[in-house]
Amino acid sequence: MDDSFKSLLPLLLPDGLLVYFTLSNHNFDEETLHIYLEEKNVIPDEHAGQKLLSKGFFESVTIQDFPIRGRNVFLHIKRRRWLNLETNKVVHRNWDIVAQGTRITKDFASFLKEIGRYTSS
């Protein structure tokens, strides 16, 4: 993937997402854009100082984001998990980007609520 496309990613994705995730793939057709992201292998702050070993990923989660140029946008996110070598328990980053009770981002949920306020009057 060329650097010019990578420089556009922060404009297309929710704020802060690229701090923790890297783009692993993307594809699109006339109606839909799919963006695939994998969590970076960076120890979460809440587990700093612990002996952790990356143990791959949880099952991918798909959330819907803002449409782009008339295309539905779906983010396919793979969260990483680590094994704590001292406790032998699996740990993960405390990640709260999905609006509670929905399968869309908090920003997109706020956007939809705002639109509803203006169209219902």
Buried (B, 14 or more C-beta within 10 A) or exposed (E): EEEEEEEEBEEBBBEEBBEBBEBEEBEBEEEEBBBBBBBEEEBBEEBEEBEBEEEEBBEEEEBBBBEEEEBBBBBBBBBBBBBBEEEEEEBBBEEEBBBEEEEBBBBBBEBBEEEEEEEEE
